[in-house]
Amino acid sequence: MGSGSVEAVAPPSIAGGWAEFAASPSAYRSPDLDPTPLSARKWGARDIAALWISMSACIPTYMLASSLIAEGMNWWQAVLTITLGNAIVLVPMILNAHAGTRYGIPFPVYCRAAFGLRGANVPALMRALVACGWFGIQAWIGGWAIYKILTVYLPGWETMARIPRLDINPAQLGCFLGFWAINMLVVYLGVDSIRVLLNIKAPLLIALGLALLAWAYRAADGFGPMLDQPSAFVPGGPKAGRFWVFFAPALTGMIGFWATLSLNIPDFTRFAHTQRDQAVGQALGLPTTMGLFSFIGVAVTSATARIYGETIWDPVVLLAKFRNPAVLVVAMLALCLATLATNIAANVVGPANDFAHLWPRRISFRVGGLITGVIGILIQPWKLVADPTGYIFTWLVAYSSLLGAVGGILIADYYLLRRTVLDLKGLYDPSGPYWYRDGFNPIALVALLLGIAPCVPGFLGTIGVVKVAPIWTSLYHYAWFLSFGISATVHVLLMRVPWRASSAAG
């Protein structure tokens, strides 16, 4: 078997060597996992930017600054922290995207070079696990938006008896399953339908977000008291001198928000025209939209305190207060479209490919998407969002920060060891250079464990499983950076030692 050599090997040309590659059968190939041919690479910079605008313009982004403001930041500190976190995560995003564009490969196949043909399932399933949680939550949010708008016309829905054990009423369940079914339909129609959906949503959501901002400004004669509220960290404030102590974990949390996408971004950039398209599109779409929509959330919520006498962070609840039928219909369609596009792109494409990678000959992209959808129902997301600070902003974002270890290994392997050169045919060949030991690269798995290990105690303490010493909590505040750096360093050092080839070879 191959030894996993990192020497530069000229990759076969997608165009010239396609017939030969296509004629090579392998249990590790499928139409969904094979390299994307040049004829199918239809995504330009505008499409990639639309992808990020569409994914960022969603309800969790709108509400993202609320947790930072609640902990003492003022509005501009919260928006700046969100923007900075997304500018940082943009770097590994663009770096990991390179392999997708150059070789046309999805994320699980990209992982094979570092982890082995079978070992790639480890990072793929780690990424899929958190995506299934997000999928269920976003599907519930979409269904909840439909339910809240319709109750304006059907108030009897709110007095329905709850279904035993589910703790929601039949109308809520019906709206959730209806929105879930729309998600599954888009998955069935394929990736190109997702591109069309994203291009429709991106300009629409920007326009609607700005329209909501303009309404809030006019209705409140200004944005309200929240924008005038000083930071709690200023001298004389209740948390004076503690800004940097809070800033570090807050920044890590903002990076963790898109940490999963920074890994599986090749699932999208495999359809990009050029490297410039994917890099420019991401730079224009991600940090700018996250900053803008978090500001819209802060400003509009601040205005609601003056308009309604209470601060309303949930845009679904806010829009349900409108009584103009035209506004309600547009609002419902916009919220559903926003949630649908974000959910499909961020939480279905990745895990669908990850599950397909488990059994390429039997699990297709569509089947993988259905598995994601079923898990999204089984986790009963309405119970999880009952305490969003506990599950969304503690568990999911916390778990995502541990994925820095996977990103460290992938980037170090692809850039420092292989100099961006992969054996394309070998990524699908069990007798090729990425088989290592029975399909697993022990070095990558060791690097993964060593990167995550220092963060685990703080992670368990954060989600309330155990009580830990303050030192572990302090380390965990830098979890994404720490796990990324340790795993990248260990992987490079161990892959370069002289005994590596003989011990890792199968």
C-alpha positions in Angstrom: 0.0 0.0 0.0 1.0 3.6 -0.4 2.9 5.4 2.3 1.2 8.8 2.1 4.2 10.5 0.6 4.0 14.3 0.6 6.4 14.8 -2.3 4.9 16.9 -5.1 3.1 14.7 -7.6 1.6 16.3 -10.7 -2.2 15.9 -10.5 -4.0 14.5 -13.5 -5.6 17.1 -15.6 -9.4 17.3 -15.1 -9.9 17.8 -18.8 -7.2 15.6 -20.3 -7.3 12.7 -17.9 -11.0 12.6 -17.3 -11.8 9.6 -19.4 -9.1 7.5 -17.8 -10.2 8.6 -14.3 -13.9 7.9 -15.1 -13.0 4.4 -16.2 -11.3 3.6 -12.8 -13.9 1.9 -10.6 -13.5 2.2 -6.8 -15.6 1.7 -3.7 -14.6 5.2 -2.7 -16.2 6.8 -5.7 -19.7 8.0 -6.5 -21.2 10.6 -8.8 -21.7 12.9 -5.8 -18.1 12.5 -4.6 -16.2 12.5 -7.9 -14.4 15.7 -9.0 -16.6 18.3 -10.5 -15.9 18.5 -14.3 -15.1 21.9 -15.8 -18.5 22.0 -17.6 -20.3 22.0 -14.2 -18.3 24.8 -12.7 -20.8 27.6 -13.0 -20.3 29.6 -9.8 -18.6 33.0 -10.3 -17.7 35.6 -7.6 -21.2 36.9 -7.6 -22.6 33.4 -6.8 -20.1 32.9 -4.0 -20.9 36.3 -2.6 -24.6 35.5 -2.8 -23.9 32.3 -1.0 -22.5 34.2 2.0 -25.0 37.0 1.9 -27.8 34.5 1.9 -26.3 32.4 4.7 -25.4 35.4 6.9 -28.8 37.1 6.4 -30.7 34.9 8.9 -32.5 35.1 12.2 -29.5 33.9 14.3 -27.3 36.6 12.8 -30.0 39.2 13.5 -30.0 38.1 17.2 -26.3 37.4 17.5 -25.3 40.7 19.1 -27.9 40.3 21.8 -25.8 37.9 23.9 -22.8 40.3 23.7 -24.9 43.3 24.7 -26.5 41.4 27.5 -23.0 40.7 28.9 -22.0 44.3 28.9 -20.8 45.4 25.4 -22.2 48.5 23.8 -23.6 48.2 20.3 -20.5 49.1 18.4 -18.3 46.8 20.4 -20.7 43.9 19.7 -20.9 44.6 16.0 -17.1 45.1 15.8 -16.5 41.8 17.6 -18.8 39.9 15.2 -17.2 41.5 12.2 -13.7 40.8 13.4 -14.5 37.2 14.2 -15.8 36.7 10.7 -12.8 38.4 9.2 -10.6 35.9 11.1 -12.6 32.8 10.1 -12.5 34.1 6.5 -8.8 33.2 6.4 -9.1 29.4 6.9 -12.3 29.6 4.8 -10.4 30.8 1.7 -7.5 28.5 2.4 -9.6 25.4 2.6 -11.7 26.5 -0.4 -8.6 26.4 -2.6 -8.6 22.6 -2.9 -12.3 22.5 -3.8 -11.7 24.9 -6.7 -8.5 23.5 -8.0 -9.5 19.8 -7.9 -13.3 20.0 -7.9 -13.5 17.8 -4.8 -16.0 18.0 -1.9 -14.9 18.3 1.8 -14.8 14.6 2.7 -12.6 13.8 -0.3 -10.4 16.7 0.6 -9.9 15.2 4.1 -8.6 12.0 2.6 -5.2 13.4 1.8 -4.6 14.1 5.5 -6.7 11.5 7.3 -6.7 8.6 4.8 -9.6 7.3 2.7 -11.4 5.8 5.7 -10.0 8.2 8.3 -11.7 11.1 6.5 -15.0 9.9 8.0 -13.8 11.1 11.4 -13.6 14.9 10.6 -16.6 14.5 8.2 -18.8 13.1 10.9 -17.6 15.6 13.5 -18.7 18.3 11.2 -21.9 16.6 10.3 -23.0 16.2 13.9 -23.1 19.9 14.6 -24.8 20.6 11.2 -27.7 18.3 12.1 -28.3 20.3 15.2 -28.3 23.6 13.3 -30.5 22.1 10.6 -33.2 21.1 13.1 -33.1 24.5 14.7 -33.3 26.4 11.5 -36.2 24.2 10.2 -38.1 24.9 13.4 -37.4 28.7 13.1 -38.8 28.6 9.5 -41.9 26.7 10.6 -42.3 29.0 13.6 -42.2 32.1 11.3 -45.1 30.6 9.2 -47.0 29.7 12.4 -46.7 33.2 14.0 -47.8 35.0 10.9 -50.7 32.7 10.3 -51.9 33.1 13.8 -52.7 36.7 13.1 -55.4 35.4 10.8 -56.1 32.2 12.7 -55.9 33.1 16.4 -57.6 29.8 17.4 -54.3 28.1 16.6 -52.7 29.5 19.7 -55.3 27.9 22.0 -54.9 24.4 20.6 -54.0 21.7 23.1 -50.4 20.5 23.0 -49.5 17.1 21.8 -48.4 14.9 24.7 -44.6 14.4 25.0 -43.9 16.8 22.1 -45.0 19.9 24.0 -46.2 21.7 20.8 -49.6 21.9 19.3 -50.7 20.3 16.0 -50.5 23.6 14.1 -47.0 24.2 15.2 -46.0 20.7 14.2 -47.7 21.0 10.9 -45.9 24.3 10.1 -42.6 22.8 11.1 -43.1 19.6 9.0 -44.3 21.7 6.1 -41.2 23.9 6.1 -39.0 20.8 6.6 -40.6 19.2 3.5 -39.6 22.3 1.5 -36.0 21.9 2.6 -36.1 18.3 1.5 -37.5 19.3 -1.9 -34.7 21.7 -2.6 -32.2 19.0 -1.6 -33.9 16.6 -4.1 -33.6 19.2 -6.9 -29.9 19.3 -6.4 -27.0 21.8 -6.0 -27.8 24.0 -9.0 -31.3 24.8 -7.6 -29.5 25.9 -4.4 -27.4 28.4 -6.4 -30.6 29.8 -8.0 -32.2 30.1 -4.5 -29.2 31.9 -3.1 -29.1 34.4 -6.0 -32.8 35.2 -5.4 -32.5 35.6 -1.7 -29.3 37.7 -1.4 -30.5 41.0 -3.0 -34.0 40.5 -1.5 -32.8 40.2 2.0 -30.5 43.1 1.8 -33.3 45.3 0.6 -35.7 44.0 3.2 -33.2 44.4 6.0 -32.5 48.0 5.0 -36.3 48.6 4.7 -36.8 47.3 8.3 -34.0 49.5 9.5 -35.6 52.6 7.8 -39.0 51.8 9.4 -37.4 51.5 12.8 -35.6 54.8 12.5 -38.7 56.7 11.4 -41.2 55.0 13.8 -38.9 55.6 16.8 -37.6 59.0 15.8 -34.2 57.6 16.0 -32.9 54.1 16.9 -33.6 54.3 20.6 -31.9 54.0 23.9 -29.7 50.9 23.2 -27.4 52.8 20.9 -26.9 55.4 23.6 -26.2 52.8 26.3 -22.5 52.8 27.4 -20.4 49.7 27.8 -20.5 48.0 31.2 -16.7 47.8 30.9 -15.9 51.5 31.0 -14.4 53.1 34.2 -17.1 53.3 36.8 -19.2 50.7 35.0 -20.4 47.4 36.7 -17.8 45.5 34.8 -15.0 48.1 34.7 -11.6 46.8 33.5 -12.9 43.4 32.5 -13.4 44.0 28.8 -10.5 41.9 27.5 -11.5 39.0 29.8 -14.9 38.9 28.1 -13.7 39.8 24.6 -11.5 36.7 24.1 -14.3 34.1 24.6 -16.7 36.3 22.7 -14.4 36.5 19.7 -13.9 32.7 19.8 -17.6 32.2 19.9 -18.0 34.4 16.8 -15.4 32.4 15.0 -17.1 29.2 16.1 -20.4 30.4 14.5 -19.0 29.6 11.0 -16.2 27.2 12.0 -18.1 24.3 10.4 -18.4 26.1 7.1 -14.7 27.0 7.2 -14.1 23.2 6.9 -16.6 22.1 4.3 -16.4 25.2 2.1 -14.9 23.0 -0.7 -18.5 21.5 -1.0 -19.3 24.9 -2.7 -16.1 26.1 -4.2 -15.7 22.9 -6.2 -18.3 24.6 -8.5 -16.4 27.9 -8.7 -14.8 29.2 -12.0 -11.5 30.3 -10.5 -9.6 30.8 -7.3 -10.2 34.6 -7.7 -14.0 34.0 -7.8 -14.1 32.0 -4.6 -11.7 34.3 -2.7 -13.2 37.6 -3.8 -16.8 36.3 -3.4 -16.2 35.1 0.1 -14.3 38.3 1.2 -17.2 40.5 -0.1 -20.0 38.3 1.2 -19.1 37.1 4.7 -17.7 39.7 7.1 -19.7 42.6 5.5 -23.0 40.9 5.7 -22.5 39.6 9.2 -21.6 43.0 10.4 -24.5 44.7 8.6 -27.2 42.3 9.7 -26.0 42.2 13.3 -26.2 46.0 13.3 -29.7 45.9 11.8 -30.7 43.5 14.7 -29.2 45.9 17.3 -30.7 49.0 15.8 -34.2 47.7 15.2 -34.3 46.0 18.6 -33.3 49.3 20.2 -36.1 51.1 18.3 -38.7 48.5 19.5 -38.0 49.7 23.1 -39.3 53.1 22.2 -42.1 51.9 19.8 -43.6 49.1 21.9 -42.2 49.7 25.3 -40.2 46.5 25.3 -37.1 45.2 23.6 -38.0 42.6 21.0 -34.9 40.6 19.8 -36.9 38.0 17.9 -37.7 39.3 14.4 -40.6 36.8 14.0 -42.3 38.2 17.1 -41.7 41.8 15.9 -43.1 41.2 12.4 -46.1 39.5 13.8 -47.1 42.8 15.4 -47.7 44.3 11.9 -51.4 44.1 10.8 -51.1 45.2 7.2 -51.9 42.0 5.2 -49.4 42.8 2.4 -46.6 43.5 5.0 -47.4 40.2 6.8 -47.3 38.1 3.6 -44.0 39.7 2.4 -42.5 39.3 5.9 -43.5 35.6 6.0 -42.1 34.9 2.6 -38.9 36.8 3.4 -38.3 35.0 6.7 -39.0 31.6 5.2 -36.8 32.3 2.2 -34.0 33.6 4.5 -34.2 30.5 6.7 -34.5 28.1 3.8 -31.5 29.3 1.9 -29.3 29.5 5.0 -30.4 26.1 6.2 -29.8 24.3 2.9 -26.5 25.9 2.2 -25.0 25.9 5.7 -26.6 22.8 7.3 -27.6 20.3 4.5 -25.0 20.4 1.7 -22.1 19.6 4.1 -23.6 16.7 6.1 -25.3 15.3 3.0 -21.8 14.8 1.5 -20.4 13.6 4.8 -23.1 10.9 5.1 -22.6 10.0 1.5 -18.9 9.5 2.2 -19.7 6.8 4.8 -21.0 4.4 2.0 -20.5 6.0 -1.4 -22.1 3.2 -3.4 -25.3 3.2 -1.4 -25.7 6.7 0.1 -26.2 9.5 -2.4 -26.2 13.3 -1.8 -30.0 13.2 -1.7 -30.1 10.3 0.7 -27.5 12.0 2.9 -29.7 15.1 2.9 -32.7 13.0 4.0 -30.6 11.5 6.8 -29.8 15.0 8.0 -33.5 15.9 7.8 -34.6 12.9 9.8 -32.1 13.6 12.5 -33.3 17.2 12.5 -36.8 16.0 13.4 -35.6 13.5 16.0 -33.7 16.0 18.1 -37.0 17.9 18.7 -35.5 21.3 18.0 -38.4 23.3 19.5 -37.2 22.0 22.9 -33.6 23.1 22.2 -34.5 26.6 21.2 -36.6 27.1 24.3 -33.2 28.1 25.9 -31.1 29.4 23.0 -28.3 30.7 25.2 -27.9 27.2 26.6 -28.0 25.2 23.4 -27.3 27.5 20.4 -24.8 29.9 21.9 -23.2 27.4 24.4 -23.4 23.9 23.0 -23.3 24.4 19.2 -20.9 27.4 19.1 -18.8 25.8 21.8 -18.6 22.5 19.9 -17.8 24.3 16.7 -14.8 25.9 18.3 -13.3 22.5 18.9 -13.3 22.0 15.1 -10.3 24.4 14.9 -8.2 21.2 15.3 -9.6 19.8 12.0 -8.9 23.0 10.2 -5.4 23.1 11.5 -4.6 19.7 10.2 -6.2 20.2 6.8 -4.5 23.6 6.1 -1.1 22.4 7.4 -1.3 19.2 5.4 -2.4 20.9 2.2 -0.1 24.0 2.2 2.9 23.1 4.3 3.4 19.4 3.4 1.9 19.0 0.0 2.3 22.6 -1.3 -1.3 22.4 -2.7 -0.4 19.4 -4.9 -2.7 16.3 -4.6 -2.8 13.1 -6.5 -6.4 13.3 -7.7 -6.7 9.7 -8.7 -5.1 8.6 -5.4 -7.8 10.3 -3.4 -10.2 7.6 -4.7 -7.7 4.7 -4.9 -7.2 2.3 -1.9 -3.9 1.3 -3.4 -2.8 4.9 -3.8 -0.7 7.3 -1.6 -3.5 8.2 0.9 -4.3 4.7 2.2 -1.8 4.9 5.0 -2.6 2.1 7.5 -5.9 0.3 6.6 -7.3 3.6 5.3 -6.4 5.7 8.4 -3.5 8.1 9.0 -2.6 7.5 12.7 -0.6 10.8 12.7 -3.6 12.9 11.7 -5.8 11.2 14.4 -3.1 11.8 17.1 -2.8 15.4 16.1 -6.5 15.8 16.2 -6.8 14.3 19.7 -3.8 16.4 21.0 -5.3 19.6 19.6 -8.7 19.0 21.2 -7.5 17.6 24.5 -6.5 20.9 26.3 -9.9 22.4 25.3 -12.1 19.5 26.5 -12.1 20.3 30.3 -13.1 23.9 29.6 -15.7 22.7 27.0 -17.3 20.4 29.6 -17.3 23.1 32.2 -18.9 25.6 29.7 -21.8 23.3 28.9 -22.3 22.5 32.6 -21.3 18.9 32.6 -18.6 19.2 35.3 -16.9 21.9 37.4 -13.3 22.7 36.3 -10.4 24.8 37.6 -10.3 28.4 36.2 -7.1 27.6 34.2 -9.1 25.2 31.9 -11.8 27.8 31.4 -9.2 30.4 30.5 -7.6 28.0 27.9 -11.0 27.3 26.5 -11.6 31.0 25.8 -9.0 30.5 23.0 -10.3 27.0 22.0 -10.4 27.6 18.3 -7.0 29.2 18.1 -5.4 26.7 20.6 -6.8 23.5 18.9 -5.9 24.9 15.4 -2.3 25.7 16.4 -1.6 22.5 18.3 -3.0 20.1 15.7 -1.3 21.9 12.8 2.1 21.8 14.6 1.9 18.2 15.7 0.7 17.0 12.3 3.5 18.7 10.4 6.2 17.6 12.8 5.2 14.0 13.0 4.6 13.7 9.2 8.1 15.0 8.6 10.1 12.7 11.0 12.2 10.0 9.2 10.3 7.0 10.7 6.9 8.3 9.5 6.7 6.6 6.2 7.5 3.0 7.4 5.3 3.3 10.5 2.3 4.8 8.7 2.4 2.6 5.6 -0.1 -0.1 5.3 
